[in-house]
Amino acid sequence: MSEKNIDRNKIQLNQIIRTILFGFLIWFIPALVATLLWDVTKNEPIIDILWFNAVLGAVWSLNFALFAFLYFKGLRDDYSKYGLIAGVNWYIMNFLLDFLVVVLILKLGISAFLPGILVYINNLVLAVMIGYLLNKKFQNK
């Protein structure tokens, strides 16, 4: 195996690790904040529900922006391809992690989990769009 192939394999492995790690962190940090703002004895937020949702939306936005920046910063080409790969992986990971926590661990039922189908579509749409826009930007240069 040539040195060029070894370097390419190392880069691909690094990209896989980054995709998985960032996908987990995109889910974990807002989940941690939600946990800190949740009263488990009353099964409701410790702050007004509108503020709870606003805080989580802001945390998710900042969190996603940070990890998307770090993810795409590490790429040199094929932005659209990697945006699609990351978006699909992050959507599936976040969906499954929520299922694990909400349905299997907390036993809140499938109805509490189903809105996650729409919640995490942001991961997919934004990652694909960022990849597409970066591709367009660097195609024209």
Secondary structure, DSSP 8 states (H G I E B T S, - for coil): --HHHHHHHHHHHHHHHHHHHHHHHHHHHHHHHHHHTEETTTTEESS-HHHHHHHHHHHHHHHHHHHHHHHHHT-SS-HHHHHHHHHHHHHHHHHHHHIIIIIIIS---HHHHTTHHHHTHHHHHHHHHHHHHHHHHHH--
